[in-house]
């Protein structure tokens, strides 16, 4: 199992985003009051995970035309994802049917669902399916299709068609990014088709995303916030909160804290 990044490395990523995606090593050493050598070790570790790109004198965010590998995403903002998962699981009644889409937050949801009884779960998330096997009282349907080794999920026309065979109580999906206008973004057409199948074949549409997904770029439009009934996140900016209110999207925060600036 890959170790989780340190608290300071997590703070470096947050600081990088607040600085518009580029920051110097000097600014980091002054901000954290540590040596240049210490910051260099942190930047090297983050670069090895492809979370930042090293440039002369500092770092910048990598171009987000492709998503990070699943193993890397598993350790990024992990505690926030766990908190979101706990909040969503509290929302779900026992005995319901759900779609569970791709991503690391849906995986955490599956891990917290194993104490629910009488669930029916349809998923293309390999790790979620394995986690659900711990409860024999959960009926799990795994889609067929092409396995993406780096994402540890199943995609393709067969997978999308399988989702469309069902009509469930709750459709739960993650997202690659959320634009300022409310577009829900993914990294490939295959991901987009799966998200659309989930949202079109359920009674309640639930979106899960930590606050770092807001204004994160991804090349494919999958849907829009107006298609969501409930948005589960850990923190929310005033801008995004106002957009949700305008669109009639209920926001469920996993913490009592409201993020005012991203």
N, C-alpha and C positions, 0 to 999 in steps of 0.2 A: 504494500500500500504506500503510495506516495505521501510524504509528510506534508502537513499543512504549512503554508507560508507563515512567516512570523508576523506579529502585530505591527512592527515597524514597516515591514514590506507591504502589508495591507494599507498602512497609512500613506506610504509612498505612492501607491496606485491611486488612492483617493486624491492626494495632493496634485498628482500629475493631471488628473482630469479637471480639477478646479483651475489649473493654470492653462487650460486650453489645449492640453495634449502634448506639451513640451516644457521641460524644466531642466535647469542646469544642476550639475553636481554640487556647485558652490551653494546654491540656494538650499539644497537638501541638507548639506552638512550644517549650515547655519540654523535651519529650521529644527533639526533633531539634536543639535549640539553634540555631534559625534565626530569622530575623525574621518578623514577622506578615505582611509583604508576600509573603515566599517561600511561606509556608503558604497564603496566600490564592490564589496562582497555582496551587499544587498542587490545592487544593480545587475551584477553578474548572475545571481540566482534568478532574478526576475526575467532576465534576458534568455537564460537557458530554458525557461518555461514558456518562452514566446509571449510573455505578458507585456513586455516593453521592447523597444528597439533602441539600442545604444547608438548615440551619435556623438560627434565631437563636442566635448564639454558637458554632456548630460544624456538625457533620454527623451524619447517621445513615444506616443502610443503607436502600436503597429497598425498597418492598414487593415481594416476589418472586411476584406472581401471574402475571407474564409474564417470560419469559427475556429476557436482553439480546440485542441484535442480534448476528448471527454475526460481523460485522466487529469489534465490540467484544470478543466472546469470544475472537477469534483472538489478541488481544494480552494477555489476562489470564492470568497464570501460564504464559506460553508456554514458558519453559525447563523448568518442571516437567512440562508435557505432553509435551515432546520426550523427556525422560528416561523417562517412563512408556512412550512409544511404543517407544523403543529396547529397553527391558526386555521388552516383550511380543513384539516381532519376534524377539528371541533365543529366545523360547519356542516359536515356530512352526516346524515342520519344512518343508522345501521340498516342493513338490508337494501341499500340503494344500488343502482347500476351506474358505472362510470366509465368514461374514456380517460386514459392516462397517456399523454403524449410524450414526446422525446424531451431530453434534457436532464440536468442534474437536480433541479428543484422537484420535478415529478418523481425522480428516483427517491428523494427524501420523503415525499408524500407517501410513496409505497411503503417505506420503512416504518412510517408512523401509522399506517393503516392496518398493520398485521393484528392489531387487537380489536378491530371491528369484526363483527360477525355478519354472515349472510350477504356479503358483498358479491357483486358480479363486476369484474374488471376486464376491459378490453384494452390491450396496450401493444405498442410496438417498441417499448423500452425494455431492453434485455435485462438490465439491472433491476428494474421495477418488478418484472415478472419473477425473477429469482427471489427477490425479497418477499414477495407475496406468497411464495411456496411455503413459508414458515407457518402459515395459518391454513390448515386443510379445509377450513370452513369458508374460505374465499374461493369462488369460482373464477379462475383466470383464463382468459382467451388470449393467446399470442398470435399476432398476425403472421402471415407468410410473406416472403419477398427477399430482397437483397439486404444482406447484413453489411452495415458500415462498421468496419473494425475500429476506426478511430473514434467513432461516435457511440459505438455499442448499442445500436438500434437497428430496426428493420424499416426499409423504405421501398418505394417503387409502386407501380400500378396495382399489383396484387395487394399490397398493404393498404393502400387507399381504398380499394374496392371492398376489402374486408371490413373496414370501419363503417362503410356505407350500408352494410347489411344490418346494422343495429340502430335502435333508437333508445337512448339511455337517459337517465335522470340528469346526470351531470357530465359535461364535457370539460376536461381539465387540460389546458395546454400551456406550455411555456412560449417564449418568444426570443428571437435574436436581438431585437432592439425595438424601441418605441420612438417615433419621430415627434417633433414638437407639434405637428398637426394631428397626431393621434394614429398614424399608420403603424400597424404591427408588422415588423420586418423579420425575415428569415434569411438564411444563407444560401438556399437552393430552391429551385422550383419543386423538388420532391418534398422538402420540408413544408413548403407553402401548401401543396395539395393535401398533405396529411392534416395540417392545421385547419384547413377549410372543411375537410370531411368531419373532423371532430366538432367544429362549431355549428355545422349545418344539421347534425343528427343527434341533438340532445335538447332537453327541456331547459336547462340552465347552463349558461356558458361562463366558465370560470377561467380567468387568466392569472397565472402566477409569474412574478418577476421581481427580483430585488431592484432597488432604486438605481443601481448602476446601469440598468438597461435603458433608462430614459436618455434620449439623445445619442444612443449608441448606434452606429451605422451598420447596416446590412443591406445587401443589394436587391432583395426580392420582397415585394409587398404581398402579405398574406391576407390581411384583413384590416379592420379599423377598430378603434376603441368603442365606437358606437355599436359594434356587434357583440360587445361583452356585457354580461349582466353584473358580475362581481369581479373586482380586481383585488387580488391579494398581494400585498407588498410589505416591505419592512418599514420604509419611510417614503414620503412623497413630497415633492416640491409644491410650492403654491401654484405654479403655472400648470403642472399636471393635475393637481387637485381641482383647480377651477375648470379645466377641460373635462374632467370626469363628471363634475356637477352639471355642466352644460349638456353633456351627452346622456345624463341619467344613469351613469355607471356607479354602482355602489362600491366604495372603497373599504376594504378590511385591512387595517394595519396590524402587524404582528407585534408592534411596540406602541407605546403611548407618545413617542417622539415624532414630531413633524419636521422634516428636512426643509429648510427655507431656501437654501441655495445649493446647487449641485456643482 
